[in-house]
Amino acid sequence: MKTAVFALTENGCDLALTLAERNGWDIFIKRQPRQLDNINLTLIEGNFKSLVNEAFHQYQGIIFIMATGIVVRTLAPLIISKDSDPAIVVMDEKANNVISLLSGHLGGANELTQFLASQLDANPVITTSTDVNDVIAFDNFAKRNGLIIDFIGNIKYISDKMIHKEHVEFYSDLSIKGTLPANMEEIADFAAYHTDESGLLITYRSDYIALAKKSLALIPPVLVLGFGCRKGKTKAEIELAIEQFLAQHKIDKRAIYSMATIEVKAEEEGLLEYCESENMPLKIFTIEEVVTIEEQFTGSEFVKQTIGVKAVSAPCAYLLAGNDSKEIVGKTKCGGITLALYEKKLELKM
């Protein structure tokens, strides 16, 4: 975590220097009570709020060694959302108390608070209700397993149910390792899931997410989109084909962690432009790599005579997703473009 430390008083600045020395963090201090080499130090000489504003958008975590009131008043105009704000921790200059103030779970402020408290033998002050009541925090669960939260506002509903030990339904496309809390019931078939109640939904199905509006939907980025095309397909054509393909099979695009294709398509401008616009990774496989597995897939002798392999989209998706992957959608033709979708195996940890 890229971390900054702010301090104003002499004791606070000395403590900031200690933290920088131990952890390599950047520090912003009003005065320098002692000399310390090999640290990134900025003296606060101008507008304190302006410096904090810049740091708020540049650092993943910020530690303030000062009164909580100063921090609250300074940060108030900057706060946007728990899924985007940095971790904010406040501590006193004697290191008696370390307070997780903002973005405790997703931002990591609770973990940073515990780390500082352990390092400084201080008292960690954590007030998030799930932690206080010792129940699972599903934003932490999502972060730990690399899941994408569809609508973060729904966390409060399921957290309230967990705290009060009310019945919570749970459906997942993926397997989960570990013991579910006693008040959670796993629903094997989505048709039996009560979409009108708040529950936990782990899925890449866009139709499931749309139906379960009250649930906390977590999207696992476990899908590989295999790609092949005739030469010269434009970005617009590729975009349309993919959107229609995903809509037809009711797949949320956020679940795709990468596309995959063969080396002869590596310079297709339309494909490269699409991947850049979507911030989509693109894995390129050699002809030799595809040849080793092509007999597992249906293909075309014409394609083999043209580029050296009889199929592209499905074998490339399979190669990236792994030997234990699962076919979600086989080779599909979309107007001179072929697409295939594979799910890599991922076991979630409760």
N, C-alpha and C positions, 0 to 999 in steps of 0.2 A: 504494500500500500504506500503510495507516494504521500508523505506526511509533512506537514508544516507545524511549527510551534510559534505561538505569539505570546509575548510577555511584556509587561510595562514597568513593574517595580524592580528594584535592585535584586531582591531575593528571588523574584519570579524570573528575572533574566538569568540569574545564576543557575536556577533549576533548568531553564531552557538549554543552557550550555551543557549541562550534565546529560540531558536527554539527547542532544545532538551528538555528544561524544560517544554515548553508548549505542545509539541506534542509527546514526548517520542521517538524521532528519534535518531538513532546512529550518532555520530559525529566523524569526523577525522580532528584534528586541529594541527597547527604547534606549538602553544603555548597556555597555559591555563591562561588567565588573571584573573580568579577568580575561587574559589572552588565551586563545585556543586555536590551534592550527588545524588545517584540513577539514574545515566545516564550511557549509554554505550559509553565511550570515548576512542578513540585511538589517541595517540600523533604521529604526522607525524615526524618520526626520520630518516627513510631510504629513499628509492626511492619513490617519489611521484607518478610517472607513474605506478609503480607496484601495489601500493595500489588502485589506480583508476581502473586499469585493473581487480583486484579481485572484487572490488565493482560493476563494470559494469555487472558482471555475477552473482552477488549475490543479488542485490537490484532491486526492481521494479521502484524506483525513486531515483534520485540523484540530490541534490541541491549544486551548486558551488557558494560560496561567494567570487568572484574574477573576474578578467578581462576576458571577453569573449574569447579573443585571446588565453589565457592560456588553457582554456577548449577545444577550437576547436583543437588546436595542440595536446593536450593530447588524445582526443577521436578519432581523425581521423582514426587511424589504427584499432579501435575496432568496428566501425559502420558497421552493416550488413544489417538490413532491418527495416522498420517502424513497421512491425508486430512482431518483436522480441526484438528490442532494448529497454532499459528502458527509462522512462521519464527523460529528462535532463532539468533542470532549472538553469539559471544563474542569480545572483543578485549582486548588488554592496554592499559594506560594510556599507553604510549608509541607506540601504533599501529604496532607491529612486525608483529604477526600478527593476521589476522582469520579466525576459525574458524566454519565452517558446522556448527552443532551438532545442529539438529533441523529436520525438514521441509525437507530440502534441495531436493527437486524440486517436489512439489505446493504446499508452503507458500511456496516461493521463497527459501529461505535461501541456496542456492548463488548465485542471481542477486544477492541483497543483499550477500553476501560479496564477490563480484567488483566490485560497485559501490563498496563501501567501500574495498576494496583499491586500486582505481583512483583514487578521490578522495583517499586519504591516502598513496598510494605505499607501501602495506603489502603483506605477503605473504599471499595468500589460501590458506587451508588447507581443502581440500575432499576428503573421504574416501569419498564414494559410489563404489561399485565401477564403475558404468557410466561415470562421469566419468573416473576414474583410468585405465580401460582404453579410453577414447575410443570407446565404443559407444553406440548410441541408448538413451535412457532412455524407456520407454514411458509412464511417468507424466508426464514432460515433454511427450511427444508428445500425450497426451490433453489436458493443460492448454492446450497451444498451439492445439489444434484445437477446444476447447470440448466435448470428449467426456466422457461420464459413465463412470466406472470401476465396473463391476458388483461385483467382489469384489477388493479391493486386495491381498489376501493372495497372489493368483496372480502378482503382478508378480515376485516373487523367482524363480519357476520359469523364466519366459521370460528374465529378466535373466541368470540363470546360463547358459542356453543361448547367449545372445548373447555373453557374455564368453568362453565356451569355443568360440565359432564353430561350434556344433552346428546341425544342420538345424532350421529353424523354419518351420512352415506358417502361411500368412496368408490370411484371407478377409475381404472387405469388401463391404458393400452399396454403398459410395460409391467414386468414383474417387479416386486418390491421385496428386498431382503430386510428382515427385522420384524419386530412385533408391533402390530398396530395398537394404539391406545384402546382400552376396553370399551369405550363408548363409540368406536368407529366400526362400521359394518361394510365389508367389501362386497360390492355388487359386481358379479361376473358378467352379466349381460346388461348393456346400456338400456335396453328396452324396459328393464325393471327399475331403473334409476329414477327417482322422483325429481324431475327437473324443476318443479315449482318450489323446492326447498333449497336451502343453502347447504352445500356439501363440497366435497373435494373431487375434482375432475382432472385427470392427467391424460391428455389426448392430443393427437394431431388432427383429429377430425373437426373440420370447421362447422359441420352441421350439429355435432354434439355441443360445441361451445355456444352456438347460436341459441340452442334450445334451453340450455341450463344457465339462464341469465343470472340466477342468484348464487350460483356456485363459484368457488374459487377455481378458475381454470388455469392449469399449468401446462405449457406446451413443451414437449421434449424435442429438442433439435437433433433428431436421430435419423433423418431421411436424406438419402442421396438421390439426386435427379440426374439420371444418365441422359446424355444428349448426342444426337446425330442429326445431320442435315445435308441437303444438297448445297453445293457451293453457292455462296453469295447471298444467303438469307440475311435480311436486314434485322436490325434491333427491333423494329416495330413488329415484324413478322414473328420473331422469336418470342417477344413479350406476349403477343396475342395467343400464340400456340400454348405457351406455358400457363397463362391465365385460364384458358378454356380447359386445358388438361386438369388443372387443380380443381377448378369448379366442378367439372364432371365427376371427379372422384372424391370431392368433398374433403380436400386436404388443405390445411392451413399452411401458407407459404413459409411462415416463421419456423416451421418444423424442419425445413430443408437447411442442412448445415453446409452443403457443398454440391456443386454440379461436377460431373465427370464426363470426359470425352476422350477421343483418341488423338494422337499427335498430328494427324493430317488435318484436323479441325482446329488446331491450336492457334492459327492465325486468322480465323474467321472474324472479320471486323464486327459483324452484327452480334456475335456471341460475346466477344470481349467487351463491347459497349454495353451489352445487357448486364453482364456480370459486374462491371464497374458501377453502373447506375444502381444496382441492387445491393452493392457491397457483398457480392456473392463469391466465395472462393471457387476456384475452378481447378480440378485435378486433371492432369493430362497423362494418359497411359500410352506406352509405346505399342506398336503393332505386335511386337514379340510378346509382350505381356498379355495382350488380348488373345493371341493365337493359342496360348497354353490352356485357355478355358472355353474357347468358342464353341466346342462341340456340345457344351451343356445347353446351348441356346439355339433357337430356330433363327435362320438367317437367309440371306440371298446370295446365290452364286454370282450374280451380276455385281453385287457390292464387293464380294471377295476379289473378283477379277479387277475391280476398279481401284480399291484401296488396300487390299491384302488381307482383309478379314471379312467374314460374312455377316457380322452383326457388330453394332457399336454401343447403342444406348444401354441395353440390358447388361452386357458383360462389363462395361466400364462402371456402371452403378454397383454391380456385384463386387468387382475388384476393390472398390473403395470402401464399401460397407463391411466387407469381410466374409470369410467362409461360413460363419454362423449367422449371416444376415438372412432376412426374410423378404421375399418378393411381395410388394404391396400392389404395384401395377406393372404388368409386363410390357413389352415393347408395344408402343402405341404410335400410329402414324397420324401426323397432324399437318397435312399440306406441305410435304417436302421436308418435314422435321419429324424425327422419331424421339420419343421420350420413354423413359422407364423409371420406376421408383422402387428403391430398396430401403429397408429399415435395418440399421446396424443394431446388434444386440447390446442392450444396456440394462443393467439391473440397478434399480434405484435403491438407495439406503435410507431407511426410516431413521 
